[in-house]
Amino acid sequence: MNDTPAPIFRVAVVGGGLSGLSAAHRLVELSKTMESRLDLTLFEAASRTGGMIATQQIGNYLVELGADSFITNKPAGVALCQRLGMENELIPTIDKWRKSLVLKDGKPVEVPEGFMLLSPAKVWPILKSPIFSWGGKLRMGWERFLPARKSSDTSDESLASFVKRRFGQELLERLVQPLVGGIYTSDPEKLSLRATLPRFLDQEQQYGSLIKASRSQAKKQSKAENSESGARYGLFTAPKNGIQSILDRLREKIETSATIRSDCPIKSVQQAEQGWSVIIGGGETEQFDAVILALPTHRAAELLAGVSPELAGDLSSIEYASSAIVVSGHNLSDIKHPLDAFGLVIPEIEKRNIIAVSFSSRKFPGRAPEGKVILRTFVGGAMHPEMMELADDEMKETVRKELAAMLGVSGEPDFTEVVRYQNGMPQYHVGHLDRVASIESRVADLPGLELAGNAYRGVGIPDSIASGEAAAERVLN
Ligand SMILES: Cc1cc2nc3c(=O)[nH]c(=O)nc-3n(C[C@H](O)[C@H](O)[C@H](O)COP(=O)(O)OP(=O)(O)OC[C@H]3O[C@@H](n4cnc5c(N)ncnc54)[C@H](O)[C@@H]3O)c2cc1C
């Protein structure tokens, strides 16, 4: 019998948001098949893990202070919930409110049925819609006759350039900017289409037209639905007790065999003779064989400045936008609008002070008590940095006036909370994928270092999970 103890493999994960927790959890999962013994520490600067995600019980309301749902057609989110044993906790959105509104001349109007982010799949709802002029509608219809961009032209293109080229200015200003710009809190003139929604570029190449592509896909989808192979949760899902329950479960699993150190900001990392030194804010240093930095890129750049100024430079070149959400709980009877939708987006061209309002408790059951509703109003982003200068009371007052004007909200809310995300949203500007490729090649030259987070290859929950898990797998490989 061999009594030699298994060698120890020491890994540090820096950052306890969803990406870092996913990386640590994957390491714990994979450690069961490792020959060496995993010694894992997760360092988190704040007093709680979870980063930008938090679910809070406020009175009888279940309130999301960050993300409130995730997309199911990217598999990493649902797959993780299955592995965490919480598949049965995932709930679908409420069917009867499944539509979106957009502001037109100060009034909420329905987004035409079948409209998918930047492409209309159905003609009739567009023709009927009061959102567009007849000239705008004709220009959109013309899309199916326009030639595709030459396949040899692979230069990155902004969302705005693509939509103007295919469908015209009006569709961009009235619908695509608020719908897509809202998700990324970005300026569509700068947002890279290849880095955010590459399928539309691929559709242009494959079908010659996005309208033709949507038609063909709608047919395939209805066949799939008829054969009952449709997705079980619909396009978006969330755990019944809120997004935070995924993070809580991750934390529990990690703590079975690793250490989580909260209130523990990391100041820098340095290459050591063997592996990596992690320098903790208080001055203490710990040694590891490998380090995963699951941080916003501006933070990762600070930590790596002494290791590779070139890598730190590339990381700093990814810009971030700041945003805030003002979350409030209301009596439905205090709101004139029926709120018969998931939310309202506001085009820049309307010249208002808010980006979007999500009718949070219309998306999922169990969020607000009977006769009440939760509104989450999005403020700031790349298009409205000035809003972030407002004090909380001023921001609440601005939002109160906007909600009154757009939706007829009156009366005292049961609660109002301002949640700020300072430099929280990475901006996938034109050239983003080249920047990421350069970062990845520089990291490949630094064995034992890995990066994870929402700044590289996708901003949402499934992307962050996939990014953390992939970093863990690379470390063990
Ligand atoms: C308002 C808002 C709404 C959103 N809504 C949705 C949604 O509905 N659906 C969806 O899919 N996605 C949504 N997202 C995106 C999603 O929430 C994020 O992509 C995801 O939470 C990112 O996780 P992360 O771990 O990469 O980053 P973060 O959550 O930023 O985590 C980074 C962590 O690193 C820690 N840290 C920083 N510096 C140090 C240091 N020096 N040492 C140690 N620790 C450090 C931070 O404290 C933080 O905990 C939303 C984002 C925002 C801001």
The ligand as an SDF file (V2000), in Angstrom:
LIG
                    3D

 53 58  0  0  0  0  0  0  0  0999 V2000
  -28.5430   46.1010  -12.7300 C   0  0  0  0  0  0  0  0  0  0  0  0
  -28.1420   44.8300  -13.4010 C   0  0  0  0  0  0  0  0  0  0  0  0
  -29.1230   43.9480  -13.8310 C   0  0  0  0  0  0  0  0  0  0  0  0
  -28.7600   42.7560  -14.4410 C   0  0  0  0  0  0  0  0  0  0  0  0
  -29.7410   41.9230  -14.8560 N   0  0  0  0  0  0  0  0  0  0  0  0
  -29.4140   40.7440  -15.4130 C   0  0  0  0  0  0  0  0  0  0  0  0
  -30.4330   39.8150  -15.7460 C   0  0  0  0  0  0  0  0  0  0  0  0
  -31.6280   40.0270  -15.4950 O   0  0  0  0  0  0  0  0  0  0  0  0
  -30.0610   38.6440  -16.3290 N   0  0  0  0  0  0  0  0  0  0  0  0
  -28.7470   38.3310  -16.5720 C   0  0  0  0  0  0  0  0  0  0  0  0
  -28.4640   37.2580  -17.1230 O   0  0  0  0  0  0  0  0  0  0  0  0
  -27.7470   39.1850  -16.2270 N   0  0  0  0  0  0  0  0  0  0  0  0
  -28.0490   40.3680  -15.6480 C   0  0  0  0  0  0  0  0  0  0  0  0
  -27.0600   41.2280  -15.2550 N   0  0  0  0  0  0  0  0  0  0  0  0
  -25.6530   40.8040  -15.4420 C   0  0  0  0  0  0  0  0  0  0  0  0
  -25.1700   39.8410  -14.3410 C   0  0  0  0  0  0  0  0  0  0  0  0
  -25.6990   40.2190  -13.0990 O   0  0  0  0  0  0  0  0  0  0  0  0
  -23.6340   39.8730  -14.2800 C   0  0  0  0  0  0  0  0  0  0  0  0
  -23.1170   39.5100  -15.5270 O   0  0  0  0  0  0  0  0  0  0  0  0
  -23.0150   38.9300  -13.2510 C   0  0  0  0  0  0  0  0  0  0  0  0
  -23.6130   39.0660  -11.9960 O   0  0  0  0  0  0  0  0  0  0  0  0
  -21.5020   39.2220  -13.2010 C   0  0  0  0  0  0  0  0  0  0  0  0
  -20.8880   38.4970  -12.1820 O   0  0  0  0  0  0  0  0  0  0  0  0
  -19.3080   38.6030  -11.9730 P   0  0  0  0  0  0  0  0  0  0  0  0
  -18.9600   37.6340  -10.9200 O   0  0  0  0  0  0  0  0  0  0  0  0
  -18.6180   38.4640  -13.2870 O   0  0  0  0  0  0  0  0  0  0  0  0
  -19.0480   40.0990  -11.5180 O   0  0  0  0  0  0  0  0  0  0  0  0
  -19.3760   40.8300  -10.1270 P   0  0  0  0  0  0  0  0  0  0  0  0
  -20.7490   40.4970   -9.6750 O   0  0  0  0  0  0  0  0  0  0  0  0
  -19.0120   42.2500  -10.3480 O   0  0  0  0  0  0  0  0  0  0  0  0
  -18.3690   40.1740   -9.0760 O   0  0  0  0  0  0  0  0  0  0  0  0
  -17.0500   40.6010   -8.8970 C   0  0  0  0  0  0  0  0  0  0  0  0
  -16.7080   40.4080   -7.4180 C   0  0  0  0  0  0  0  0  0  0  0  0
  -15.3320   40.7140   -7.2250 O   0  0  0  0  0  0  0  0  0  0  0  0
  -15.2030   41.3840   -5.9830 C   0  0  0  0  0  0  0  0  0  0  0  0
  -13.9360   42.1290   -5.9980 N   0  0  0  0  0  0  0  0  0  0  0  0
  -13.6250   43.2590   -6.6800 C   0  0  0  0  0  0  0  0  0  0  0  0
  -12.3500   43.6070   -6.4540 N   0  0  0  0  0  0  0  0  0  0  0  0
  -11.8220   42.6810   -5.6120 C   0  0  0  0  0  0  0  0  0  0  0  0
  -10.5360   42.4880   -5.0330 C   0  0  0  0  0  0  0  0  0  0  0  0
   -9.5280   43.3420   -5.2590 N   0  0  0  0  0  0  0  0  0  0  0  0
  -10.3490   41.4230   -4.2230 N   0  0  0  0  0  0  0  0  0  0  0  0
  -11.3550   40.5470   -3.9610 C   0  0  0  0  0  0  0  0  0  0  0  0
  -12.5890   40.6820   -4.5010 N   0  0  0  0  0  0  0  0  0  0  0  0
  -12.8260   41.7300   -5.3240 C   0  0  0  0  0  0  0  0  0  0  0  0
  -16.4290   42.2720   -5.9380 C   0  0  0  0  0  0  0  0  0  0  0  0
  -16.6890   42.7120   -4.6140 O   0  0  0  0  0  0  0  0  0  0  0  0
  -17.4870   41.3430   -6.5000 C   0  0  0  0  0  0  0  0  0  0  0  0
  -18.1020   40.5730   -5.4930 O   0  0  0  0  0  0  0  0  0  0  0  0
  -27.3920   42.4380  -14.6430 C   0  0  0  0  0  0  0  0  0  0  0  0
  -26.4000   43.3300  -14.1970 C   0  0  0  0  0  0  0  0  0  0  0  0
  -26.7620   44.5100  -13.5790 C   0  0  0  0  0  0  0  0  0  0  0  0
  -25.6950   45.4290  -13.1000 C   0  0  0  0  0  0  0  0  0  0  0  0
  1  2  1  0
  2  3  1  0
  2 52  2  0
  3  4  2  0
  4  5  1  0
  4 50  1  0
  5  6  2  0
  6  7  1  0
  6 13  1  0
  7  8  2  0
  7  9  1  0
  9 10  1  0
 10 11  2  0
 10 12  1  0
 12 13  2  0
 13 14  1  0
 14 15  1  0
 14 50  1  0
 15 16  1  0
 16 17  1  0
 16 18  1  0
 18 19  1  0
 18 20  1  0
 20 21  1  0
 20 22  1  0
 22 23  1  0
 23 24  1  0
 24 25  2  0
 24 26  1  0
 24 27  1  0
 27 28  1  0
 28 29  2  0
 28 30  1  0
 28 31  1  0
 31 32  1  0
 32 33  1  0
 33 34  1  0
 33 48  1  0
 34 35  1  0
 35 36  1  0
 35 46  1  0
 36 37  1  0
 36 45  1  0
 37 38  2  0
 38 39  1  0
 39 40  1  0
 39 45  2  0
 40 41  1  0
 40 42  2  0
 42 43  1  0
 43 44  2  0
 44 45  1  0
 46 47  1  0
 46 48  1  0
 48 49  1  0
 50 51  2  0
 51 52  1  0
 52 53  1  0
M  END
$$$$
